[in-house]
Amino acid sequence: MVKDQHVVYKTNGKVCAGEIHFDVVNGVIHNVKFIGGCKGNTQGVAALAEGLTLEDVATRTMGIDCHGGESCPNELAKACKKLIDEA
């Protein structure tokens, strides 16, 4: 299981958000904040991710396209997947 932690994930530089910050408690995401990006869209994604497991967020947001195969939600999925893979 992923340990409880505050995550600062640096995006790949191909999306509008430069970083994604969030907390993980018992494998559940809280307090998602995108640094940069389209304010309404990133706030919406953050609100929808609140209280979901890392696995659920990764499954729901992986592959969402905005910029030639990349997007802020897809970057959130990659951050979640990385934590899952490292556990």
PDB file with one MODEL, atoms N, CA, C and O in Angstrom:
MODEL        1
ATOM      1  N   MET A   1       0.841  -1.188   0.000  1.00  0.00           N
ATOM      2  CA  MET A   1       0.000   0.000   0.000  1.00  0.00           C
ATOM      3  C   MET A   1       0.887   1.253   0.000  1.00  0.00           C
ATOM      4  O   MET A   1       1.967   1.271   0.589  1.00  0.00           O
ATOM      5  N   VAL A   2       0.409   2.270  -0.661  1.00  0.00           N
ATOM      6  CA  VAL A   2       1.134   3.539  -0.727  1.00  0.00           C
ATOM      7  C   VAL A   2       1.102   4.198   0.644  1.00  0.00           C
ATOM      8  O   VAL A   2       0.045   4.283   1.271  1.00  0.00           O
ATOM      9  N   LYS A   3       2.251   4.663   1.109  1.00  0.00           N
ATOM     10  CA  LYS A   3       2.311   5.312   2.418  1.00  0.00           C
ATOM     11  C   LYS A   3       1.656   6.688   2.356  1.00  0.00           C
ATOM     12  O   LYS A   3       1.624   7.330   1.306  1.00  0.00           O
ATOM     13  N   ASP A   4       1.135   7.128   3.501  1.00  0.00           N
ATOM     14  CA  ASP A   4       0.555   8.458   3.599  1.00  0.00           C
ATOM     15  C   ASP A   4       1.636   9.492   3.331  1.00  0.00           C
ATOM     16  O   ASP A   4       2.738   9.403   3.873  1.00  0.00           O
ATOM     17  N   GLN A   5       1.316  10.482   2.487  1.00  0.00           N
ATOM     18  CA  GLN A   5       2.322  11.472   2.123  1.00  0.00           C
ATOM     19  C   GLN A   5       1.706  12.659   1.401  1.00  0.00           C
ATOM     20  O   GLN A   5       0.582  12.591   0.904  1.00  0.00           O
ATOM     21  N   HIS A   6       2.461  13.745   1.352  1.00  0.00           N
ATOM     22  CA  HIS A   6       2.139  14.887   0.501  1.00  0.00           C
ATOM     23  C   HIS A   6       2.988  14.724  -0.758  1.00  0.00           C
ATOM     24  O   HIS A   6       4.196  14.501  -0.673  1.00  0.00           O
ATOM     25  N   VAL A   7       2.361  14.835  -1.915  1.00  0.00           N
ATOM     26  CA  VAL A   7       3.039  14.613  -3.187  1.00  0.00           C
ATOM     27  C   VAL A   7       3.152  15.920  -3.952  1.00  0.00           C
ATOM     28  O   VAL A   7       2.183  16.671  -4.063  1.00  0.00           O
ATOM     29  N   VAL A   8       4.335  16.185  -4.475  1.00  0.00           N
ATOM     30  CA  VAL A   8       4.555  17.270  -5.425  1.00  0.00           C
ATOM     31  C   VAL A   8       5.077  16.602  -6.687  1.00  0.00           C
ATOM     32  O   VAL A   8       6.217  16.140  -6.730  1.00  0.00           O
ATOM     33  N   TYR A   9       4.238  16.555  -7.711  1.00  0.00           N
ATOM     34  CA  TYR A   9       4.586  15.889  -8.958  1.00  0.00           C
ATOM     35  C   TYR A   9       4.865  16.936 -10.028  1.00  0.00           C
ATOM     36  O   TYR A   9       4.001  17.753 -10.347  1.00  0.00           O
ATOM     37  N   LYS A  10       6.056  16.908 -10.572  1.00  0.00           N
ATOM     38  CA  LYS A  10       6.413  17.815 -11.661  1.00  0.00           C
ATOM     39  C   LYS A  10       5.940  17.188 -12.973  1.00  0.00           C
ATOM     40  O   LYS A  10       6.290  16.053 -13.297  1.00  0.00           O
ATOM     41  N   THR A  11       5.145  17.944 -13.713  1.00  0.00           N
ATOM     42  CA  THR A  11       4.602  17.420 -14.964  1.00  0.00           C
ATOM     43  C   THR A  11       5.688  17.354 -16.029  1.00  0.00           C
ATOM     44  O   THR A  11       6.812  17.812 -15.821  1.00  0.00           O
ATOM     45  N   ASN A  12       5.334  16.778 -17.171  1.00  0.00           N
ATOM     46  CA  ASN A  12       6.307  16.553 -18.237  1.00  0.00           C
ATOM     47  C   ASN A  12       6.671  17.809 -19.029  1.00  0.00           C
ATOM     48  O   ASN A  12       7.506  17.739 -19.931  1.00  0.00           O
ATOM     49  N   GLY A  13       6.073  18.940 -18.717  1.00  0.00           N
ATOM     50  CA  GLY A  13       6.377  20.182 -19.421  1.00  0.00           C
ATOM     51  C   GLY A  13       5.603  20.360 -20.718  1.00  0.00           C
ATOM     52  O   GLY A  13       5.763  21.370 -21.403  1.00  0.00           O
ATOM     53  N   LYS A  14       4.775  19.396 -21.058  1.00  0.00           N
ATOM     54  CA  LYS A  14       3.992  19.475 -22.287  1.00  0.00           C
ATOM     55  C   LYS A  14       2.542  19.891 -22.020  1.00  0.00           C
ATOM     56  O   LYS A  14       1.740  19.972 -22.951  1.00  0.00           O
ATOM     57  N   VAL A  15       2.209  20.153 -20.768  1.00  0.00           N
ATOM     58  CA  VAL A  15       0.864  20.582 -20.388  1.00  0.00           C
ATOM     59  C   VAL A  15       0.955  21.930 -19.684  1.00  0.00           C
ATOM     60  O   VAL A  15       2.044  22.380 -19.327  1.00  0.00           O
ATOM     61  N   CYS A  16      -0.171  22.557 -19.491  1.00  0.00           N
ATOM     62  CA  CYS A  16      -0.199  23.911 -18.924  1.00  0.00           C
ATOM     63  C   CYS A  16       0.204  23.945 -17.451  1.00  0.00           C
ATOM     64  O   CYS A  16       0.863  24.889 -17.016  1.00  0.00           O
ATOM     65  N   ALA A  17      -0.176  22.941 -16.690  1.00  0.00           N
ATOM     66  CA  ALA A  17       0.193  22.887 -15.277  1.00  0.00           C
ATOM     67  C   ALA A  17       1.642  22.424 -15.147  1.00  0.00           C
ATOM     68  O   ALA A  17       2.053  21.458 -15.791  1.00  0.00           O
ATOM     69  N   GLY A  18       2.408  23.118 -14.312  1.00  0.00           N
ATOM     70  CA  GLY A  18       3.800  22.746 -14.108  1.00  0.00           C
ATOM     71  C   GLY A  18       3.993  21.709 -13.018  1.00  0.00           C
ATOM     72  O   GLY A  18       4.946  20.930 -13.050  1.00  0.00           O
ATOM     73  N   GLU A  19       3.077  21.704 -12.047  1.00  0.00           N
ATOM     74  CA  GLU A  19       3.144  20.758 -10.936  1.00  0.00           C
ATOM     75  C   GLU A  19       1.734  20.391 -10.512  1.00  0.00           C
ATOM     76  O   GLU A  19       0.774  21.119 -10.767  1.00  0.00           O
ATOM     77  N   ILE A  20       1.635  19.240  -9.858  1.00  0.00           N
ATOM     78  CA  ILE A  20       0.391  18.816  -9.222  1.00  0.00           C
ATOM     79  C   ILE A  20       0.734  18.453  -7.785  1.00  0.00           C
ATOM     80  O   ILE A  20       1.636  17.653  -7.536  1.00  0.00           O
ATOM     81  N   HIS A  21       0.009  19.044  -6.844  1.00  0.00           N
ATOM     82  CA  HIS A  21       0.214  18.770  -5.428  1.00  0.00           C
ATOM     83  C   HIS A  21      -1.023  18.037  -4.909  1.00  0.00           C
ATOM     84  O   HIS A  21      -2.150  18.397  -5.248  1.00  0.00           O
ATOM     85  N   PHE A  22      -0.810  17.017  -4.091  1.00  0.00           N
ATOM     86  CA  PHE A  22      -1.941  16.334  -3.450  1.00  0.00           C
ATOM     87  C   PHE A  22      -1.448  15.519  -2.267  1.00  0.00           C
ATOM     88  O   PHE A  22      -0.259  15.229  -2.136  1.00  0.00           O
ATOM     89  N   ASP A  23      -2.397  15.157  -1.408  1.00  0.00           N
ATOM     90  CA  ASP A  23      -2.116  14.314  -0.255  1.00  0.00           C
ATOM     91  C   ASP A  23      -2.686  12.930  -0.507  1.00  0.00           C
ATOM     92  O   ASP A  23      -3.715  12.774  -1.165  1.00  0.00           O
ATOM     93  N   VAL A  24      -2.003  11.930   0.026  1.00  0.00           N
ATOM     94  CA  VAL A  24      -2.486  10.553  -0.021  1.00  0.00           C
ATOM     95  C   VAL A  24      -2.619  10.082   1.421  1.00  0.00           C
ATOM     96  O   VAL A  24      -1.656  10.117   2.188  1.00  0.00           O
ATOM     97  N   VAL A  25      -3.824   9.642   1.783  1.00  0.00           N
ATOM     98  CA  VAL A  25      -4.090   9.106   3.117  1.00  0.00           C
ATOM     99  C   VAL A  25      -4.833   7.787   2.933  1.00  0.00           C
ATOM    100  O   VAL A  25      -5.935   7.754   2.386  1.00  0.00           O
ATOM    101  N   ASN A  26      -4.216   6.706   3.395  1.00  0.00           N
ATOM    102  CA  ASN A  26      -4.790   5.367   3.246  1.00  0.00           C
ATOM    103  C   ASN A  26      -5.133   5.045   1.792  1.00  0.00           C
ATOM    104  O   ASN A  26      -6.158   4.422   1.515  1.00  0.00           O
ATOM    105  N   GLY A  27      -4.272   5.471   0.868  1.00  0.00           N
ATOM    106  CA  GLY A  27      -4.469   5.180  -0.545  1.00  0.00           C
ATOM    107  C   GLY A  27      -5.508   6.039  -1.236  1.00  0.00           C
ATOM    108  O   GLY A  27      -5.866   5.788  -2.387  1.00  0.00           O
ATOM    109  N   VAL A  28      -5.998   7.068  -0.525  1.00  0.00           N
ATOM    110  CA  VAL A  28      -7.046   7.948  -1.047  1.00  0.00           C
ATOM    111  C   VAL A  28      -6.472   9.353  -1.257  1.00  0.00           C
ATOM    112  O   VAL A  28      -5.688   9.845  -0.445  1.00  0.00           O
ATOM    113  N   ILE A  29      -6.877   9.985  -2.358  1.00  0.00           N
ATOM    114  CA  ILE A  29      -6.374  11.315  -2.726  1.00  0.00           C
ATOM    115  C   ILE A  29      -7.208  12.416  -2.077  1.00  0.00           C
ATOM    116  O   ILE A  29      -8.436  12.351  -2.028  1.00  0.00           O
ATOM    117  N   HIS A  30      -6.495  13.430  -1.580  1.00  0.00           N
ATOM    118  CA  HIS A  30      -7.132  14.615  -0.994  1.00  0.00           C
ATOM    119  C   HIS A  30      -6.357  15.862  -1.404  1.00  0.00           C
ATOM    120  O   HIS A  30      -5.165  15.795  -1.704  1.00  0.00           O
ATOM    121  N   ASN A  31      -7.039  16.982  -1.412  1.00  0.00           N
ATOM    122  CA  ASN A  31      -6.412  18.305  -1.574  1.00  0.00           C
ATOM    123  C   ASN A  31      -5.604  18.454  -2.863  1.00  0.00           C
ATOM    124  O   ASN A  31      -4.485  18.966  -2.836  1.00  0.00           O
ATOM    125  N   VAL A  32      -6.150  18.021  -3.967  1.00  0.00           N
ATOM    126  CA  VAL A  32      -5.447  18.129  -5.254  1.00  0.00           C
ATOM    127  C   VAL A  32      -5.399  19.591  -5.672  1.00  0.00           C
ATOM    128  O   VAL A  32      -6.405  20.299  -5.627  1.00  0.00           O
ATOM    129  N   LYS A  33      -4.215  20.028  -6.080  1.00  0.00           N
ATOM    130  CA  LYS A  33      -4.054  21.395  -6.575  1.00  0.00           C
ATOM    131  C   LYS A  33      -3.083  21.365  -7.749  1.00  0.00           C
ATOM    132  O   LYS A  33      -1.953  20.891  -7.631  1.00  0.00           O
ATOM    133  N   PHE A  34      -3.544  21.878  -8.875  1.00  0.00           N
ATOM    134  CA  PHE A  34      -2.696  22.020 -10.052  1.00  0.00           C
ATOM    135  C   PHE A  34      -2.061  23.398 -10.001  1.00  0.00           C
ATOM    136  O   PHE A  34      -2.747  24.389  -9.747  1.00  0.00           O
ATOM    137  N   ILE A  35      -0.764  23.471 -10.240  1.00  0.00           N
ATOM    138  CA  ILE A  35      -0.058  24.741 -10.294  1.00  0.00           C
ATOM    139  C   ILE A  35       0.042  25.122 -11.766  1.00  0.00           C
ATOM    140  O   ILE A  35       0.836  24.551 -12.514  1.00  0.00           O
ATOM    141  N   GLY A  36      -0.767  26.088 -12.170  1.00  0.00           N
ATOM    142  CA  GLY A  36      -0.900  26.447 -13.572  1.00  0.00           C
ATOM    143  C   GLY A  36      -2.052  25.664 -14.182  1.00  0.00           C
ATOM    144  O   GLY A  36      -2.761  24.931 -13.493  1.00  0.00           O
ATOM    145  N   GLY A  37      -2.221  25.831 -15.460  1.00  0.00           N
ATOM    146  CA  GLY A  37      -3.298  25.133 -16.149  1.00  0.00           C
ATOM    147  C   GLY A  37      -4.558  25.965 -16.228  1.00  0.00           C
ATOM    148  O   GLY A  37      -4.627  27.064 -15.679  1.00  0.00           O
ATOM    149  N   CYS A  38      -5.539  25.441 -16.907  1.00  0.00           N
ATOM    150  CA  CYS A  38      -6.831  26.117 -17.076  1.00  0.00           C
ATOM    151  C   CYS A  38      -7.590  26.024 -15.761  1.00  0.00           C
ATOM    152  O   CYS A  38      -7.979  24.933 -15.343  1.00  0.00           O
ATOM    153  N   LYS A  39      -7.802  27.149 -15.113  1.00  0.00           N
ATOM    154  CA  LYS A  39      -8.328  27.177 -13.755  1.00  0.00           C
ATOM    155  C   LYS A  39      -9.605  26.352 -13.581  1.00  0.00           C
ATOM    156  O   LYS A  39      -9.683  25.525 -12.672  1.00  0.00           O
ATOM    157  N   GLY A  40     -10.589  26.562 -14.426  1.00  0.00           N
ATOM    158  CA  GLY A  40     -11.845  25.832 -14.283  1.00  0.00           C
ATOM    159  C   GLY A  40     -11.678  24.337 -14.468  1.00  0.00           C
ATOM    160  O   GLY A  40     -12.219  23.543 -13.698  1.00  0.00           O
ATOM    161  N   ASN A  41     -10.934  23.956 -15.484  1.00  0.00           N
ATOM    162  CA  ASN A  41     -10.727  22.529 -15.758  1.00  0.00           C
ATOM    163  C   ASN A  41      -9.949  21.853 -14.642  1.00  0.00           C
ATOM    164  O   ASN A  41     -10.332  20.778 -14.179  1.00  0.00           O
ATOM    165  N   THR A  42      -8.861  22.471 -14.209  1.00  0.00           N
ATOM    166  CA  THR A  42      -8.053  21.822 -13.169  1.00  0.00           C
ATOM    167  C   THR A  42      -8.790  21.785 -11.833  1.00  0.00           C
ATOM    168  O   THR A  42      -8.649  20.824 -11.078  1.00  0.00           O
ATOM    169  N   GLN A  43      -9.577  22.824 -11.532  1.00  0.00           N
ATOM    170  CA  GLN A  43     -10.376  22.782 -10.303  1.00  0.00           C
ATOM    171  C   GLN A  43     -11.425  21.682 -10.384  1.00  0.00           C
ATOM    172  O   GLN A  43     -11.702  21.008  -9.392  1.00  0.00           O
ATOM    173  N   GLY A  44     -12.010  21.499 -11.570  1.00  0.00           N
ATOM    174  CA  GLY A  44     -12.997  20.440 -11.752  1.00  0.00           C
ATOM    175  C   GLY A  44     -12.390  19.063 -11.581  1.00  0.00           C
ATOM    176  O   GLY A  44     -12.959  18.209 -10.901  1.00  0.00           O
ATOM    177  N   VAL A  45     -11.244  18.843 -12.191  1.00  0.00           N
ATOM    178  CA  VAL A  45     -10.566  17.547 -12.058  1.00  0.00           C
ATOM    179  C   VAL A  45     -10.193  17.312 -10.598  1.00  0.00           C
ATOM    180  O   VAL A  45     -10.365  16.208 -10.081  1.00  0.00           O
ATOM    181  N   ALA A  46      -9.684  18.340  -9.937  1.00  0.00           N
ATOM    182  CA  ALA A  46      -9.303  18.213  -8.526  1.00  0.00           C
ATOM    183  C   ALA A  46     -10.511  17.838  -7.664  1.00  0.00           C
ATOM    184  O   ALA A  46     -10.417  16.967  -6.800  1.00  0.00           O
ATOM    185  N   ALA A  47     -11.637  18.496  -7.903  1.00  0.00           N
ATOM    186  CA  ALA A  47     -12.846  18.205  -7.124  1.00  0.00           C
ATOM    187  C   ALA A  47     -13.335  16.783  -7.375  1.00  0.00           C
ATOM    188  O   ALA A  47     -13.760  16.098  -6.444  1.00  0.00           O
ATOM    189  N   LEU A  48     -13.278  16.341  -8.615  1.00  0.00           N
ATOM    190  CA  LEU A  48     -13.736  14.997  -8.946  1.00  0.00           C
ATOM    191  C   LEU A  48     -12.809  13.911  -8.395  1.00  0.00           C
ATOM    192  O   LEU A  48     -13.258  12.802  -8.106  1.00  0.00           O
ATOM    193  N   ALA A  49     -11.519  14.224  -8.250  1.00  0.00           N
ATOM    194  CA  ALA A  49     -10.556  13.248  -7.727  1.00  0.00           C
ATOM    195  C   ALA A  49     -10.629  13.134  -6.203  1.00  0.00           C
ATOM    196  O   ALA A  49     -10.224  12.117  -5.640  1.00  0.00           O
ATOM    197  N   GLU A  50     -11.135  14.155  -5.542  1.00  0.00           N
ATOM    198  CA  GLU A  50     -11.182  14.183  -4.078  1.00  0.00           C
ATOM    199  C   GLU A  50     -11.897  12.956  -3.529  1.00  0.00           C
ATOM    200  O   GLU A  50     -13.037  12.669  -3.892  1.00  0.00           O
ATOM    201  N   GLY A  51     -11.204  12.234  -2.644  1.00  0.00           N
ATOM    202  CA  GLY A  51     -11.800  11.090  -1.969  1.00  0.00           C
ATOM    203  C   GLY A  51     -11.746   9.777  -2.730  1.00  0.00           C
ATOM    204  O   GLY A  51     -12.226   8.754  -2.241  1.00  0.00           O
ATOM    205  N   LEU A  52     -11.160   9.797  -3.932  1.00  0.00           N
ATOM    206  CA  LEU A  52     -11.031   8.567  -4.709  1.00  0.00           C
ATOM    207  C   LEU A  52      -9.684   7.899  -4.424  1.00  0.00           C
ATOM    208  O   LEU A  52      -8.737   8.553  -3.987  1.00  0.00           O
ATOM    209  N   THR A  53      -9.612   6.610  -4.673  1.00  0.00           N
ATOM    210  CA  THR A  53      -8.340   5.910  -4.514  1.00  0.00           C
ATOM    211  C   THR A  53      -7.400   6.289  -5.650  1.00  0.00           C
ATOM    212  O   THR A  53      -7.833   6.756  -6.704  1.00  0.00           O
ATOM    213  N   LEU A  54      -6.116   6.081  -5.420  1.00  0.00           N
ATOM    214  CA  LEU A  54      -5.129   6.316  -6.471  1.00  0.00           C
ATOM    215  C   LEU A  54      -5.474   5.514  -7.722  1.00  0.00           C
ATOM    216  O   LEU A  54      -5.369   6.022  -8.838  1.00  0.00           O
ATOM    217  N   GLU A  55      -5.881   4.272  -7.536  1.00  0.00           N
ATOM    218  CA  GLU A  55      -6.218   3.404  -8.664  1.00  0.00           C
ATOM    219  C   GLU A  55      -7.389   3.958  -9.464  1.00  0.00           C
ATOM    220  O   GLU A  55      -7.356   3.971 -10.694  1.00  0.00           O
ATOM    221  N   ASP A  56      -8.428   4.418  -8.761  1.00  0.00           N
ATOM    222  CA  ASP A  56      -9.600   4.961  -9.450  1.00  0.00           C
ATOM    223  C   ASP A  56      -9.249   6.213 -10.243  1.00  0.00           C
ATOM    224  O   ASP A  56      -9.686   6.370 -11.383  1.00  0.00           O
ATOM    225  N   VAL A  57      -8.468   7.097  -9.649  1.00  0.00           N
ATOM    226  CA  VAL A  57      -8.090   8.326 -10.351  1.00  0.00           C
ATOM    227  C   VAL A  57      -7.249   7.989 -11.577  1.00  0.00           C
ATOM    228  O   VAL A  57      -7.464   8.548 -12.652  1.00  0.00           O
ATOM    229  N   ALA A  58      -6.293   7.076 -11.419  1.00  0.00           N
ATOM    230  CA  ALA A  58      -5.444   6.690 -12.550  1.00  0.00           C
ATOM    231  C   ALA A  58      -6.288   6.099 -13.680  1.00  0.00           C
ATOM    232  O   ALA A  58      -6.093   6.444 -14.846  1.00  0.00           O
ATOM    233  N   THR A  59      -7.209   5.223 -13.344  1.00  0.00           N
ATOM    234  CA  THR A  59      -8.052   4.580 -14.353  1.00  0.00           C
ATOM    235  C   THR A  59      -8.935   5.596 -15.071  1.00  0.00           C
ATOM    236  O   THR A  59      -9.097   5.534 -16.289  1.00  0.00           O
ATOM    237  N   ARG A  60      -9.498   6.524 -14.320  1.00  0.00           N
ATOM    238  CA  ARG A  60     -10.447   7.476 -14.908  1.00  0.00           C
ATOM    239  C   ARG A  60      -9.780   8.588 -15.714  1.00  0.00           C
ATOM    240  O   ARG A  60     -10.397   9.131 -16.630  1.00  0.00           O
ATOM    241  N   THR A  61      -8.553   8.932 -15.399  1.00  0.00           N
ATOM    242  CA  THR A  61      -7.934  10.089 -16.060  1.00  0.00           C
ATOM    243  C   THR A  61      -6.832   9.725 -17.048  1.00  0.00           C
ATOM    244  O   THR A  61      -6.398  10.580 -17.819  1.00  0.00           O
ATOM    245  N   MET A  62      -6.368   8.476 -17.042  1.00  0.00           N
ATOM    246  CA  MET A  62      -5.308   8.062 -17.964  1.00  0.00           C
ATOM    247  C   MET A  62      -5.804   8.140 -19.403  1.00  0.00           C
ATOM    248  O   MET A  62      -6.875   7.635 -19.739  1.00  0.00           O
ATOM    249  N   GLY A  63      -4.998   8.784 -20.243  1.00  0.00           N
ATOM    250  CA  GLY A  63      -5.295   8.844 -21.665  1.00  0.00           C
ATOM    251  C   GLY A  63      -6.152  10.008 -22.105  1.00  0.00           C
ATOM    252  O   GLY A  63      -6.432  10.145 -23.296  1.00  0.00           O
ATOM    253  N   ILE A  64      -6.583  10.861 -21.171  1.00  0.00           N
ATOM    254  CA  ILE A  64      -7.349  12.045 -21.571  1.00  0.00           C
ATOM    255  C   ILE A  64      -6.417  12.958 -22.357  1.00  0.00           C
ATOM    256  O   ILE A  64      -5.307  13.259 -21.920  1.00  0.00           O
ATOM    257  N   ASP A  65      -6.886  13.391 -23.519  1.00  0.00           N
ATOM    258  CA  ASP A  65      -6.055  14.153 -24.457  1.00  0.00           C
ATOM    259  C   ASP A  65      -6.448  15.621 -24.478  1.00  0.00           C
ATOM    260  O   ASP A  65      -7.631  15.963 -24.465  1.00  0.00           O
ATOM    261  N   CYS A  66      -5.449  16.475 -24.512  1.00  0.00           N
ATOM    262  CA  CYS A  66      -5.664  17.911 -24.680  1.00  0.00           C
ATOM    263  C   CYS A  66      -4.638  18.472 -25.653  1.00  0.00           C
ATOM    264  O   CYS A  66      -4.984  19.222 -26.566  1.00  0.00           O
ATOM    265  N   HIS A  67      -3.376  18.107 -25.455  1.00  0.00           N
ATOM    266  CA  HIS A  67      -2.263  18.609 -26.274  1.00  0.00           C
ATOM    267  C   HIS A  67      -1.519  17.439 -26.912  1.00  0.00           C
ATOM    268  O   HIS A  67      -0.473  17.027 -26.412  1.00  0.00           O
ATOM    269  N   GLY A  68      -2.036  16.909 -27.989  1.00  0.00           N
ATOM    270  CA  GLY A  68      -1.338  15.832 -28.688  1.00  0.00           C
ATOM    271  C   GLY A  68      -1.049  14.620 -27.831  1.00  0.00           C
ATOM    272  O   GLY A  68       0.075  14.118 -27.827  1.00  0.00           O
ATOM    273  N   GLY A  69      -2.039  14.145 -27.109  1.00  0.00           N
ATOM    274  CA  GLY A  69      -1.856  12.957 -26.276  1.00  0.00           C
ATOM    275  C   GLY A  69      -1.543  13.258 -24.827  1.00  0.00           C
ATOM    276  O   GLY A  69      -1.426  12.342 -24.014  1.00  0.00           O
ATOM    277  N   GLU A  70      -1.406  14.525 -24.495  1.00  0.00           N
ATOM    278  CA  GLU A  70      -1.085  14.925 -23.122  1.00  0.00           C
ATOM    279  C   GLU A  70      -2.205  15.790 -22.561  1.00  0.00           C
ATOM    280  O   GLU A  70      -2.943  16.422 -23.316  1.00  0.00           O
ATOM    281  N   SER A  71      -2.333  15.818 -21.247  1.00  0.00           N
ATOM    282  CA  SER A  71      -3.299  16.691 -20.581  1.00  0.00           C
ATOM    283  C   SER A  71      -2.980  16.741 -19.101  1.00  0.00           C
ATOM    284  O   SER A  71      -2.238  15.904 -18.587  1.00  0.00           O
ATOM    285  N   CYS A  72      -3.540  17.722 -18.420  1.00  0.00           N
ATOM    286  CA  CYS A  72      -3.361  17.798 -16.968  1.00  0.00           C
ATOM    287  C   CYS A  72      -3.972  16.581 -16.267  1.00  0.00           C
ATOM    288  O   CYS A  72      -3.339  16.035 -15.363  1.00  0.00           O
ATOM    289  N   PRO A  73      -5.187  16.129 -16.649  1.00  0.00           N
ATOM    290  CA  PRO A  73      -5.705  14.913 -16.029  1.00  0.00           C
ATOM    291  C   PRO A  73      -4.818  13.692 -16.283  1.00  0.00           C
ATOM    292  O   PRO A  73      -4.645  12.860 -15.393  1.00  0.00           O
ATOM    293  N   ASN A  74      -4.264  13.580 -17.472  1.00  0.00           N
ATOM    294  CA  ASN A  74      -3.376  12.464 -17.777  1.00  0.00           C
ATOM    295  C   ASN A  74      -2.116  12.518 -16.916  1.00  0.00           C
ATOM    296  O   ASN A  74      -1.599  11.480 -16.502  1.00  0.00           O
ATOM    297  N   GLU A  75      -1.625  13.719 -16.650  1.00  0.00           N
ATOM    298  CA  GLU A  75      -0.464  13.862 -15.770  1.00  0.00           C
ATOM    299  C   GLU A  75      -0.807  13.439 -14.340  1.00  0.00           C
ATOM    300  O   GLU A  75       0.023  12.842 -13.654  1.00  0.00           O
ATOM    301  N   LEU A  76      -2.025  13.745 -13.892  1.00  0.00           N
ATOM    302  CA  LEU A  76      -2.464  13.275 -12.569  1.00  0.00           C
ATOM    303  C   LEU A  76      -2.491  11.752 -12.548  1.00  0.00           C
ATOM    304  O   LEU A  76      -2.085  11.137 -11.562  1.00  0.00           O
ATOM    305  N   ALA A  77      -2.962  11.148 -13.620  1.00  0.00           N
ATOM    306  CA  ALA A  77      -2.964   9.689 -13.712  1.00  0.00           C
ATOM    307  C   ALA A  77      -1.548   9.131 -13.608  1.00  0.00           C
ATOM    308  O   ALA A  77      -1.315   8.143 -12.912  1.00  0.00           O
ATOM    309  N   LYS A  78      -0.610   9.763 -14.295  1.00  0.00           N
ATOM    310  CA  LYS A  78       0.788   9.300 -14.244  1.00  0.00           C
ATOM    311  C   LYS A  78       1.353   9.427 -12.840  1.00  0.00           C
ATOM    312  O   LYS A  78       2.098   8.556 -12.392  1.00  0.00           O
ATOM    313  N   ALA A  79       1.009  10.505 -12.139  1.00  0.00           N
ATOM    314  CA  ALA A  79       1.478  10.685 -10.759  1.00  0.00           C
ATOM    315  C   ALA A  79       0.938   9.561  -9.874  1.00  0.00           C
ATOM    316  O   ALA A  79       1.674   8.995  -9.066  1.00  0.00           O
ATOM    317  N   CYS A  80      -0.340   9.240 -10.028  1.00  0.00           N
ATOM    318  CA  CYS A  80      -0.953   8.165  -9.245  1.00  0.00           C
ATOM    319  C   CYS A  80      -0.310   6.826  -9.573  1.00  0.00           C
ATOM    320  O   CYS A  80       0.023   6.052  -8.675  1.00  0.00           O
ATOM    321  N   LYS A  81      -0.137   6.558 -10.848  1.00  0.00           N
ATOM    322  CA  LYS A  81       0.463   5.293 -11.282  1.00  0.00           C
ATOM    323  C   LYS A  81       1.876   5.138 -10.740  1.00  0.00           C
ATOM    324  O   LYS A  81       2.269   4.052 -10.314  1.00  0.00           O
ATOM    325  N   LYS A  82       2.638   6.227 -10.756  1.00  0.00           N
ATOM    326  CA  LYS A  82       4.002   6.186 -10.229  1.00  0.00           C
ATOM    327  C   LYS A  82       4.001   5.791  -8.754  1.00  0.00           C
ATOM    328  O   LYS A  82       4.809   4.962  -8.336  1.00  0.00           O
ATOM    329  N   LEU A  83       3.114   6.371  -7.976  1.00  0.00           N
ATOM    330  CA  LEU A  83       3.037   6.029  -6.553  1.00  0.00           C
ATOM    331  C   LEU A  83       2.651   4.566  -6.361  1.00  0.00           C
ATOM    332  O   LEU A  83       3.210   3.875  -5.509  1.00  0.00           O
ATOM    333  N   ILE A  84       1.706   4.107  -7.146  1.00  0.00           N
ATOM    334  CA  ILE A  84       1.259   2.712  -7.056  1.00  0.00           C
ATOM    335  C   ILE A  84       2.418   1.780  -7.411  1.00  0.00           C
ATOM    336  O   ILE A  84       2.650   0.791  -6.715  1.00  0.00           O
ATOM    337  N   ASP A  85       3.130   2.080  -8.460  1.00  0.00           N
ATOM    338  CA  ASP A  85       4.242   1.229  -8.915  1.00  0.00           C
ATOM    339  C   ASP A  85       5.391   1.204  -7.922  1.00  0.00           C
ATOM    340  O   ASP A  85       6.088   0.196  -7.805  1.00  0.00           O
ATOM    341  N   GLU A  86       5.596   2.311  -7.200  1.00  0.00           N
ATOM    342  CA  GLU A  86       6.700   2.393  -6.244  1.00  0.00           C
ATOM    343  C   GLU A  86       6.377   1.753  -4.902  1.00  0.00           C
ATOM    344  O   GLU A  86       7.271   1.536  -4.084  1.00  0.00           O
ATOM    345  N   ALA A  87       5.098   1.449  -4.673  1.00  0.00           N
ATOM    346  CA  ALA A  87       4.677   0.902  -3.355  1.00  0.00           C
ATOM    347  C   ALA A  87       5.114  -0.542  -3.199  1.00  0.00           C
ATOM    348  O   ALA A  87       4.850  -1.158  -2.166  1.00  0.00           O
TER     349      ALA A  87
ENDMDL
END
